[in-house]
């Protein structure tokens, strides 16, 4: 590009743009007509320019050209799961996430043919010996162990065993892997705002850093790896900004502990906006959500099958989910630029506002005893329920639209005979140490009413 190419054009200030817009509005109020406020208390303007960026943003270190397509497999049968993983790889998967329910699973048989790709292990139990065996079997593989004792407490209301034993075992696991995992998916699925999701995820991580800080040496600090599991919704630009803000926040926190400031982010679409009726719209939702994940800098993306919450695992919907990512990567060219969202005034503005607001909330959590203390007191649960209730009311009032459910519904659409799984919040009477954080989809009440009224 030659120098002075745009010299003949006069610069236009934000004030001039606003004056022009106000003139075109013909008397309508600018603020009421064109500015809307998100649930994160961010006022979104109709246009953004360089004046919205206080300082020149740094080039992000994300590698969007390297994001990986992940296939999630629940391991009920080792042989079948191993074959399924190999078949998924043949068909385009670049990473495998195994959900392992118990220690009886033969990790050796499961991983013996999969040493050449990144493996995510989500263990639904706590065992140092199991992880040690997994690491020894696949020494060449890149393994991310997704064990999260506080995440389990938040989800189930109980520790695996008790607080002291859980932390003791967890510290051993961290020494084995020189990493730990933070599951922030729960906060999004339960209805937390993006500011809450970021602040709770960061405070969640800080609990572990406080517990293990004395165990670090200078070498392990620089090679330490954290994996964040994050869910993204359909607020396209906000979700891009959310992931970018997470990297900024982690950089800030990790710098305080003088540990590796890089992080691995695994992303999956949220369950919260998925619908039972007109279920094919879920494909559209997960597509834009995966796009946000890519542009936001996710390292690994595990797509959510469109029927995952009401049908048993099936080859058709899993193939569809994988193919969505294959199309984004190989036909839509979403792997050609490392940092495609850098420099976009709107996204940069959202990123910094989300980061700033989340940091304020994080500091408030730490000032009041930390994440674990507020979880035990019920403060975190109460705040999430308040945010979820506000969002639910917005959905009930059709301010939040889910096509096919609260707008443009098909009265002839019937689903009663299609259900293979119970698609609503399950209630189990049991004793828990704390109140668990409950995941709930926005459409559940409407869907239950429609199911009752089906002929």
C-alpha positions as CSV (number, residue, x, y, z in Angstrom):
1,X,0.0,0.0,0.0
2,X,1.4,3.4,-1.0
3,X,1.8,6.2,1.5
4,X,-0.9,8.8,1.6
5,X,-3.5,6.6,-0.2
6,X,-6.3,8.0,1.9
7,X,-4.9,11.6,2.3
8,X,-7.7,13.0,0.0
9,X,-10.3,11.8,2.5
10,X,-11.0,14.0,5.6
11,X,-10.9,12.2,8.9
12,X,-14.3,11.9,10.6
13,X,-14.6,12.1,14.3
14,X,-17.0,10.2,16.5
15,X,-18.7,13.4,17.3
16,X,-19.4,14.1,13.6
17,X,-20.7,10.5,13.1
18,X,-23.1,11.0,16.0
19,X,-24.3,14.3,14.7
20,X,-25.1,12.7,11.4
21,X,-26.9,9.9,13.0
22,X,-28.9,12.2,15.2
23,X,-29.9,14.2,12.1
24,X,-31.0,11.0,10.3
25,X,-33.1,9.9,13.3
26,X,-35.4,12.8,12.7
27,X,-36.0,13.6,16.3
28,X,-35.9,10.1,17.8
29,X,-33.7,9.9,20.9
30,X,-30.2,8.6,20.0
31,X,-29.6,6.8,23.4
32,X,-33.0,5.2,23.5
33,X,-33.2,4.2,19.9
34,X,-29.7,2.9,19.1
35,X,-27.9,2.1,22.4
36,X,-28.7,-1.1,24.2
37,X,-27.4,-2.4,27.5
38,X,-26.3,-6.0,27.9
39,X,-26.7,-8.1,31.0
40,X,-23.1,-7.4,31.7
41,X,-24.0,-3.7,32.1
42,X,-22.2,-2.8,28.9
43,X,-23.8,-0.1,26.8
44,X,-23.5,-1.1,23.1
45,X,-23.2,1.8,20.7
46,X,-24.3,1.8,17.0
47,X,-20.7,2.4,15.8
48,X,-17.1,2.3,17.1
49,X,-13.9,3.9,16.0
50,X,-10.4,4.6,17.1
51,X,-11.6,7.0,19.8
52,X,-13.1,4.0,21.7
53,X,-9.7,2.5,22.2
54,X,-7.8,4.3,25.0
55,X,-4.4,2.7,24.1
56,X,-3.2,0.9,21.0
57,X,-4.1,-2.8,21.6
58,X,-1.3,-5.3,21.7
59,X,-1.2,-8.1,19.1
60,X,-2.7,-11.1,20.7
61,X,-0.7,-14.3,20.9
62,X,-3.6,-16.6,19.9
63,X,-3.0,-19.2,17.1
64,X,-6.4,-19.5,15.4
65,X,-4.6,-21.4,12.5
66,X,-4.0,-24.2,15.0
67,X,-7.4,-24.8,16.6
68,X,-8.3,-28.5,16.8
69,X,-11.5,-30.4,16.1
70,X,-12.3,-32.5,19.1
71,X,-14.6,-35.6,19.3
72,X,-16.1,-36.3,22.7
73,X,-16.5,-40.0,23.7
74,X,-18.1,-41.4,26.8
75,X,-16.2,-44.6,27.7
76,X,-18.7,-47.4,28.6
77,X,-16.9,-50.1,26.6
78,X,-13.1,-49.7,26.1
79,X,-12.9,-51.6,22.9
80,X,-15.8,-49.8,21.3
81,X,-14.6,-46.4,22.5
82,X,-11.1,-47.0,21.1
83,X,-12.5,-48.0,17.7
84,X,-14.8,-45.1,17.7
85,X,-11.9,-42.7,18.4
86,X,-9.9,-44.1,15.5
87,X,-12.9,-43.8,13.2
88,X,-13.5,-40.2,14.3
89,X,-9.8,-39.4,13.5
90,X,-10.1,-41.0,10.1
91,X,-13.1,-38.7,9.5
92,X,-11.4,-35.5,10.5
93,X,-11.2,-35.3,14.3
94,X,-7.8,-33.9,15.5
95,X,-8.2,-34.5,19.2
96,X,-10.2,-36.9,21.4
97,X,-11.9,-36.2,24.7
98,X,-12.7,-39.3,26.7
99,X,-15.2,-39.1,29.6
100,X,-14.2,-41.9,31.9
101,X,-16.7,-42.9,34.6
102,X,-14.6,-45.1,36.9
103,X,-11.2,-46.7,37.6
104,X,-12.3,-50.0,36.1
105,X,-11.7,-48.7,32.6
106,X,-8.5,-50.1,31.2
107,X,-6.6,-46.9,30.2
108,X,-3.9,-48.9,28.6
109,X,-6.3,-50.6,26.1
110,X,-8.0,-47.3,25.5
111,X,-4.9,-45.2,24.7
112,X,-2.5,-47.7,23.1
113,X,-3.3,-46.7,19.5
114,X,-3.8,-43.0,20.2
115,X,-0.4,-41.8,21.2
116,X,-0.1,-39.5,18.2
117,X,-2.9,-36.9,18.9
118,X,-3.9,-34.7,21.8
119,X,-6.1,-36.5,24.3
120,X,-8.4,-34.9,26.9
121,X,-9.3,-37.1,29.9
122,X,-12.3,-36.0,31.9
123,X,-12.3,-38.3,34.9
124,X,-15.5,-38.6,37.0
125,X,-13.5,-39.8,39.9
126,X,-10.3,-38.8,41.8
127,X,-7.3,-41.1,41.4
128,X,-3.6,-40.3,41.3
129,X,-2.7,-43.9,40.3
130,X,-5.0,-43.9,37.3
131,X,-3.5,-40.7,36.0
132,X,0.0,-41.9,36.6
133,X,-0.8,-45.0,34.5
134,X,-2.3,-42.9,31.7
135,X,0.8,-40.7,31.5
136,X,3.2,-43.6,31.5
137,X,1.3,-45.4,28.7
138,X,1.2,-42.4,26.4
139,X,4.4,-40.7,27.2
140,X,4.6,-39.3,23.7
141,X,1.0,-38.0,23.7
142,X,-0.2,-34.6,24.7
143,X,-2.6,-35.4,27.5
144,X,-4.8,-32.9,29.3
145,X,-6.2,-34.3,32.5
146,X,-9.5,-32.6,33.2
147,X,-9.8,-33.2,36.9
148,X,-11.4,-30.3,38.9
149,X,-12.3,-30.9,42.5
150,X,-13.9,-27.5,43.1
151,X,-15.8,-27.9,39.8
152,X,-17.1,-31.2,41.1
153,X,-18.1,-29.6,44.4
154,X,-20.0,-26.8,42.5
155,X,-21.8,-29.2,40.2
156,X,-22.6,-32.0,42.7
157,X,-22.7,-30.2,46.0
158,X,-20.1,-32.6,47.5
159,X,-16.4,-33.3,47.4
160,X,-15.3,-36.6,45.9
161,X,-14.3,-37.7,49.4
162,X,-13.8,-34.7,51.7
163,X,-12.0,-31.4,51.3
164,X,-8.6,-32.4,52.8
165,X,-8.4,-35.7,50.9
166,X,-9.5,-34.1,47.7
167,X,-6.9,-31.4,47.9
168,X,-4.2,-33.9,48.9
169,X,-4.9,-36.1,45.9
170,X,-5.3,-33.1,43.6
171,X,-1.9,-31.7,44.6
172,X,-0.4,-35.1,43.7
173,X,-2.1,-35.0,40.3
174,X,-0.8,-31.5,39.7
175,X,2.8,-32.6,40.4
176,X,2.2,-35.6,38.0
177,X,0.9,-33.4,35.2
178,X,2.4,-30.0,36.0
179,X,-1.1,-28.6,35.1
180,X,-4.6,-28.3,36.3
181,X,-8.1,-27.9,34.8
182,X,-10.8,-25.3,35.4
183,X,-14.3,-26.3,34.3
184,X,-16.1,-23.0,33.7
185,X,-18.8,-24.6,31.5
186,X,-21.2,-24.9,34.5
187,X,-21.4,-21.2,35.0
188,X,-22.6,-20.5,31.5
189,X,-25.0,-23.4,31.4
190,X,-26.5,-22.2,34.7
191,X,-27.2,-18.7,33.5
192,X,-24.3,-16.6,34.8
193,X,-23.5,-13.4,32.9
194,X,-20.2,-13.3,31.0
195,X,-18.6,-11.1,33.7
196,X,-19.6,-13.6,36.3
197,X,-18.3,-16.5,34.1
198,X,-14.9,-14.8,33.7
199,X,-14.6,-13.7,37.4
200,X,-15.7,-17.1,38.8
201,X,-13.4,-19.0,36.5
202,X,-10.5,-16.8,37.5
203,X,-11.3,-17.0,41.2
204,X,-11.8,-20.8,40.8
205,X,-8.2,-20.9,39.4
206,X,-6.9,-18.7,42.1
207,X,-8.0,-21.2,44.8
208,X,-5.8,-23.8,43.3
209,X,-2.9,-21.4,42.8
210,X,-3.1,-20.4,46.5
211,X,-3.1,-24.0,47.5
212,X,-0.1,-25.1,45.4
213,X,2.0,-21.9,45.2
214,X,4.7,-23.2,47.6
215,X,5.1,-26.4,45.5
216,X,6.3,-24.6,42.4
217,X,10.0,-24.2,41.5
218,X,11.4,-21.9,38.9
219,X,11.4,-24.6,36.2
220,X,7.9,-25.9,36.8
221,X,6.5,-22.4,36.9
222,X,7.6,-21.7,33.3
223,X,6.3,-25.0,31.9
224,X,3.1,-25.1,34.0
225,X,0.0,-25.5,31.9
226,X,-3.6,-24.6,32.7
227,X,-6.6,-25.8,30.7
228,X,-9.9,-23.8,30.8
229,X,-13.1,-25.5,29.8
230,X,-15.5,-22.8,28.6
231,X,-19.0,-22.8,27.1
232,X,-20.0,-20.1,24.6
233,X,-23.5,-18.9,23.7
234,X,-25.0,-17.1,20.6
235,X,-24.1,-13.5,21.5
236,X,-21.5,-13.7,18.7
237,X,-19.2,-10.7,19.3
238,X,-19.5,-10.8,23.1
239,X,-18.4,-14.5,23.1
240,X,-15.4,-13.7,20.9
241,X,-14.5,-10.9,23.4
242,X,-15.1,-13.2,26.4
243,X,-12.4,-15.7,25.3
244,X,-10.0,-12.9,24.5
245,X,-10.7,-11.3,27.9
246,X,-10.0,-14.7,29.6
247,X,-6.5,-14.8,28.2
248,X,-5.9,-11.2,29.4
249,X,-7.2,-12.0,32.9
250,X,-5.1,-15.2,33.1
251,X,-2.0,-13.4,32.0
252,X,-2.6,-10.9,34.8
253,X,-3.2,-13.6,37.5
254,X,-0.4,-15.8,36.3
255,X,2.1,-12.9,36.3
256,X,1.4,-12.4,40.0
257,X,2.4,-16.0,40.7
258,X,5.3,-15.7,38.2
259,X,4.1,-18.8,36.3
260,X,3.5,-19.5,32.6
261,X,1.0,-16.9,31.3
262,X,-0.1,-19.0,28.4
263,X,-3.2,-21.2,28.7
264,X,-5.1,-23.8,26.8
265,X,-8.8,-23.1,26.2
266,X,-11.2,-25.9,25.4
267,X,-14.6,-24.7,24.2
268,X,-18.0,-26.3,23.7
269,X,-21.3,-24.6,22.8
270,X,-23.7,-23.9,25.6
271,X,-26.7,-26.0,26.5
272,X,-28.7,-23.1,27.8
273,X,-30.1,-21.9,24.5
274,X,-30.7,-25.3,23.0
275,X,-34.3,-26.3,22.2
276,X,-36.4,-29.5,22.0
277,X,-38.8,-28.2,19.4
278,X,-37.6,-27.1,16.0
279,X,-34.4,-28.8,17.1
280,X,-32.6,-28.2,13.7
281,X,-32.1,-24.6,14.8
282,X,-29.6,-26.0,17.3
283,X,-27.4,-26.6,14.3
284,X,-27.4,-22.9,13.5
285,X,-26.7,-22.0,17.1
286,X,-23.8,-24.3,17.5
287,X,-22.3,-23.2,14.2
288,X,-22.2,-19.5,15.2
289,X,-21.0,-20.5,18.7
290,X,-18.1,-22.5,17.2
291,X,-17.3,-19.5,15.0
292,X,-17.1,-17.3,18.1
293,X,-14.8,-19.9,19.7
294,X,-12.4,-19.9,16.7
295,X,-12.3,-16.1,16.4
296,X,-11.9,-15.8,20.1
297,X,-8.8,-18.0,20.1
298,X,-9.9,-21.4,21.4
299,X,-7.3,-24.1,21.1
300,X,-9.7,-27.1,21.1
301,X,-13.4,-27.1,20.1
302,X,-15.7,-30.0,21.1
303,X,-19.0,-29.3,19.2
304,X,-22.3,-30.2,20.8
305,X,-24.6,-32.5,18.8
306,X,-27.9,-30.8,18.2
307,X,-29.9,-33.6,20.0
308,X,-27.5,-34.3,22.8
309,X,-29.9,-33.5,25.6
310,X,-32.9,-35.6,24.5
311,X,-31.4,-38.4,22.5
312,X,-28.8,-41.1,23.3
313,X,-25.5,-40.9,21.6
314,X,-25.9,-41.6,17.9
315,X,-23.6,-41.7,14.9
316,X,-25.8,-39.3,12.8
317,X,-25.8,-36.2,15.2
318,X,-22.1,-36.8,16.1
319,X,-21.1,-36.8,12.5
320,X,-23.1,-33.6,11.9
321,X,-21.4,-32.0,14.9
322,X,-18.0,-33.0,13.6
323,X,-18.8,-31.9,10.0
324,X,-19.8,-28.5,11.2
325,X,-16.2,-28.0,12.4
326,X,-14.8,-29.5,9.3
327,X,-16.7,-27.1,7.1
328,X,-15.6,-24.1,9.2
329,X,-12.0,-25.2,8.9
330,X,-11.7,-26.5,5.4
331,X,-14.4,-24.8,3.4
332,X,-14.9,-21.5,5.3
333,X,-11.2,-21.0,5.9
334,X,-11.4,-20.4,9.6
335,X,-7.9,-21.6,10.0
336,X,-6.0,-19.1,7.8
337,X,-5.4,-16.1,10.2
338,X,-3.9,-16.4,13.7
339,X,-5.6,-13.4,15.3
340,X,-8.5,-12.3,13.0
341,X,-10.4,-10.3,15.6
342,X,-7.4,-8.1,16.6
343,X,-7.9,-4.4,16.0
344,X,-11.7,-4.5,15.5
345,X,-12.8,-1.5,17.5
346,X,-16.0,-3.1,18.7
347,X,-14.4,-6.4,19.8
348,X,-11.4,-4.6,21.3
349,X,-13.8,-2.4,23.3
350,X,-15.9,-5.3,24.5
351,X,-12.8,-7.3,25.4
352,X,-11.4,-4.6,27.7
353,X,-14.8,-3.8,29.2
354,X,-15.4,-7.5,30.0
355,X,-11.9,-7.9,31.4
356,X,-12.1,-4.8,33.6
357,X,-15.6,-5.6,35.0
358,X,-14.5,-9.2,35.6
359,X,-11.4,-8.1,37.4
360,X,-13.4,-5.9,39.7
361,X,-15.7,-8.8,40.6
362,X,-12.7,-11.1,41.1
363,X,-11.2,-8.7,43.5
364,X,-14.5,-8.4,45.4
365,X,-14.6,-12.2,45.7
366,X,-11.1,-12.4,47.0
367,X,-11.8,-9.5,49.4
368,X,-14.7,-11.5,50.8
369,X,-12.8,-14.8,51.5
370,X,-12.3,-16.2,48.0
371,X,-14.3,-18.4,45.6
372,X,-14.5,-21.5,47.8
373,X,-15.7,-19.6,50.8
374,X,-18.4,-17.8,48.8
375,X,-19.4,-21.1,47.3
376,X,-19.8,-22.6,50.7
377,X,-21.8,-19.6,51.9
378,X,-24.1,-19.8,48.9
379,X,-23.1,-16.4,47.5
380,X,-22.0,-17.7,44.1
381,X,-25.1,-19.8,43.7
382,X,-27.4,-16.9,44.7
383,X,-25.7,-14.5,42.2
384,X,-26.0,-17.0,39.4
385,X,-29.6,-17.7,40.1
386,X,-30.4,-13.9,40.1
387,X,-28.7,-13.6,36.7
388,X,-30.5,-16.7,35.4
389,X,-33.8,-15.4,36.6
390,X,-33.3,-12.1,34.8
391,X,-32.4,-13.9,31.6
392,X,-35.3,-16.2,32.0
393,X,-37.7,-13.3,32.3
394,X,-36.2,-11.8,29.2
395,X,-36.9,-15.0,27.4
396,X,-40.4,-15.2,28.7
397,X,-41.0,-11.6,27.5
398,X,-39.5,-12.5,24.1
399,X,-36.7,-10.0,24.6
400,X,-34.4,-13.1,24.1
401,X,-35.7,-15.0,21.1
402,X,-35.2,-18.7,20.4
403,X,-36.8,-19.3,17.0
404,X,-39.2,-22.2,17.0
405,X,-39.8,-21.9,20.7
406,X,-40.9,-18.5,21.7
407,X,-41.2,-17.0,18.2
408,X,-42.2,-18.5,14.8
409,X,-43.3,-21.7,16.5
410,X,-44.6,-24.7,14.5
411,X,-47.8,-25.9,16.3
412,X,-47.7,-29.2,14.4
413,X,-44.2,-30.0,15.7
414,X,-44.5,-33.0,18.2
415,X,-41.7,-34.4,20.3
416,X,-43.2,-36.7,22.9
417,X,-42.2,-39.9,21.1
418,X,-38.8,-38.7,20.2
419,X,-37.4,-38.4,23.7
420,X,-34.8,-41.0,24.7
421,X,-33.4,-39.0,27.5
422,X,-35.1,-36.7,30.1
423,X,-34.4,-33.2,28.7
424,X,-35.2,-31.2,31.8
425,X,-33.6,-30.4,35.2
426,X,-33.5,-33.6,37.2
427,X,-34.3,-33.4,41.0
428,X,-32.7,-35.9,43.3
429,X,-33.3,-35.8,47.0
430,X,-29.9,-36.2,48.6
431,X,-27.7,-34.7,51.2
432,X,-25.1,-32.2,50.0
433,X,-22.4,-30.2,51.6
434,X,-23.4,-27.1,49.7
435,X,-26.2,-26.1,47.3
436,X,-25.1,-27.3,43.8
437,X,-25.1,-24.9,40.8
438,X,-27.9,-26.2,38.6
439,X,-27.7,-26.1,34.8
440,X,-31.1,-25.2,33.1
441,X,-32.1,-24.5,29.6
442,X,-34.2,-21.3,28.9
443,X,-36.9,-23.2,27.0
444,X,-37.6,-25.9,29.6
445,X,-40.9,-24.5,31.0
446,X,-42.4,-23.8,27.6
447,X,-41.3,-27.3,26.3
448,X,-42.9,-29.1,29.3
449,X,-46.2,-27.3,28.7
450,X,-46.1,-28.2,25.0
451,X,-45.3,-31.8,25.7
452,X,-48.3,-32.1,28.1
453,X,-50.6,-30.5,25.4
454,X,-49.5,-32.8,22.6
455,X,-52.3,-35.0,21.2
